Amino acid sequence: MSEISQSISQIISDAGVMTAWEAVAVLLAIVYLVLAMRTNIWCWAAAFISTAIYTVLFWKVSLLMESLLNIYYMAMALYGYWMWMQQPDNGVAHHIDDKGSPIISWPVSTHFMLVSITLLVSLVVGYLMANYTQASFPYLDSATTCFAVMTTYLVAKKVLENWFYWIVINTVSIYLYFSKGLMLTTALFVVYVFMAIAGYFMWRKMWVRDLQSDAQPAQQHG
């Protein structure tokens, strides 16, 4: 009985530690998204630390692709910081402490190509995960991971439409994390869905403002 009691105590202790780390990761993830919505470059620092924690947490609950995804997120946090520090070619300042790259928009044809390629890759990865690993929800896990990889790149490039992808990815992820008992992360992604909607409108407002400011000098020269 004493061994059983010790085992139960250890499980409870481990769960408590895991929940505490999950809480830190969730808090930093919210900080990341709030700063990203405001195009504040320090969002990438919050993203780096949050994803480092999630890399370990997801590995512990056998969401292997989600764990690998967060390693990618860590690298993209560094890349995103570097990208957002770059000055636009026309020398006009944009939204990151009065400097940095502008928000851009890609045509529907480009997004259609991205979705098609990413969907194909996710099916291949899902098949491999289903047949050669012990991963939970292999196809769903692979789909959210592959699309998140692609969409994170769009964030780093400041593509306006990235927020549409996040709305879908986050909605699907709610089911994935709830099924694994990650309640704080499930709640985070519910919030993420609404924040992604708000993020789109905030970025679109800045994008329109950029277009108008860029058009004014052309009109003056005309």
N, C-alpha and C positions, 0 to 999 in steps of 0.2 A: 504493500500500500504506500509505503514511504517513497518508493521509486516512482509510482504512478503520480503521487502528489508533486514530487520534484519535477516530473516531466510536464505536468499541467502548469506548474508555476513558471517553468522555463518558456513554455509556449506563450503564456500570457505576457511574460516579460519581453519576449522577442516581438510580439504583436504591438506592445506599447512603444518599443523603440522604433519599430517600423512606422507606426502611425505618427510619431513625433517627426521623423525625417520626412514623411509624406506631407505633413503640415508645412514644414519649411519649404519643400519643393513647390507646393501649391501657392504659398504666399509669394515666392519669387516669380512663379509663372504668371501670377496676376500682375505683379509689378512690371514684368516684361511686356505683357500685352498692353497695359495702360501707357507705358512709355513708347511702345511701337505705334500705337494709335496717334500719339502726339509727335511722331517721328523724332523722338529723343534718342540720341545715339547710345545712351547708357542702358537702353533696353537689352543690348547684347551682353552686357556684364551679368545682368539678372538671369538671362537665358542660359548662359554658360554654367552658372552654379546650379540652377534648378535642374538642368538636363543631366548634370553629373550625378546628382542624387537619384534622379529617375532611372538612370542607367542601371544602378544597383537594385533599386526596388522592383523594376520590371523583370529583371533576371531572376529574382527570388520567387516570383509568382509564375514563372515559365512563359511570360510573354516575350519570347526571344527576339522577335523582329522589332518589338517596341523598344527593347533594350538596345539593340543595334542602332535603331533610329536615333536614340538619344546620344549615342556616340557621334553620329553624323551631325546632330544638332549642335554639339559642342564645337565641332569644326566649323560649322556654318555661323556660329556666333562670332568666331574670330574673323571669318570671311565677311560677314555682314557688317561688322564694325569697320573693317578696312574699306568696303564698298561705300558705306555711308559717309566716310571721310573724304571721298573723292570730290573734287570740284567739277561742276558741269563745264562742258567745252565752251559755252558762251560766256562764262565768267559771272553769270548771274547767281546770286546767293539763294539758297533754298533751305529753310526750315530745320536745319540741325545746328543750333547755335549760330544761325545766320550763315551757314555754309553747308556744302554737301551736295549729293546728287539729287536731281528732281524726280518727282513721281511721274511714271509713264503709263501708257495704256497700250495693250497689244490687241490686234484684230481677232475677230471670232475664229478665223481660219487657223491662226496660230494656236489658239486654245483647243480647237478641235483636234489638231495634230498632237498636242501635248497629252490630252485626255486619252486618245487612242493608244499612243505608245505606252503611257503609264499603266493603262488597264491591261495591256498585253503582258507587260513585265510583271505586274502583280499576280496575274494568273499563273505564270511560269514559276514565280517564287512561291506562291501558295501551294502549287503541286509538289514542289521539292520539300517544303516544310511539312506538308501532310504525310509524305511518304518516307522521309528520312530523318525526322526529328520528333520530339515529344511536345512540340509547341501546341498551345491551346488556340482554337479558332484560327487555323493556319491561313485560310483564304481571306477572312476578314482582317486578321492581323496584318497580312501581307498587303492588302489593298490600302488600309489606312496608312501603313508605313510608306509604301511607294508613292502615294499621292502626297503625303506630308513631306517627303524628300523633295519632290518636284516643287511643291508650294513654298517651302522654305527658301528655295532658290529665288522664287518670284518675289518674296519679301525682301531678300537681300538686294535684288535688282530694282526694288520699289515699283513693281507692277501693280497697278490699281486693282486688277481683278483677283489678286491673291485672296482677298477676303471672301469671295464666293466659294472658293475651294475649301477654305477653313470652316465655313458654315456647314458644309456637307461632311467633311472629315470629323469635325467635333461632334456632330450629331450621331454619327456611327460609333464614334469612340465612347460615347456615353454608355451604350449597351455593353461594349467590350469591357470597360472598367468596372461597371456595376456587376457583371457576371463574375468578376474576379475578387469582389469584395473590397475594392479600393474606393470606399465611399467618399472620402475627401476629394479624390481625383475625379470621381463621377460628378460631384457637385461643382468642381472647378470647370469641367467641360460644359455643364449646363450654362454656367455664367459665360464661358467662352463663346457659345453660340450667339448670345445677345451682344457680347462685346465685339464679335466679328462683324455683326450687322452695323453696329455703331462705327466700327473702324472703317468700314467701306465709305460711309457717308462723310466721315472726317477727312479721309484721304481724297475723296472725290471733290470736296470743297477746296482743298489745297491745290489739287490738280487743275481745276477750273480757274482758280486764281492765278496759277502759273501761266496757263494758256493766255489769259487776258493780259497779264503783265508782259509776256513775250510779244504779244500782238501789238501793243502800244508803240514800241520803238519802230516797228515796221510801218505802222500807219503814219508816224511822224515823218519818216524818211520818204514815204509815198507822197 
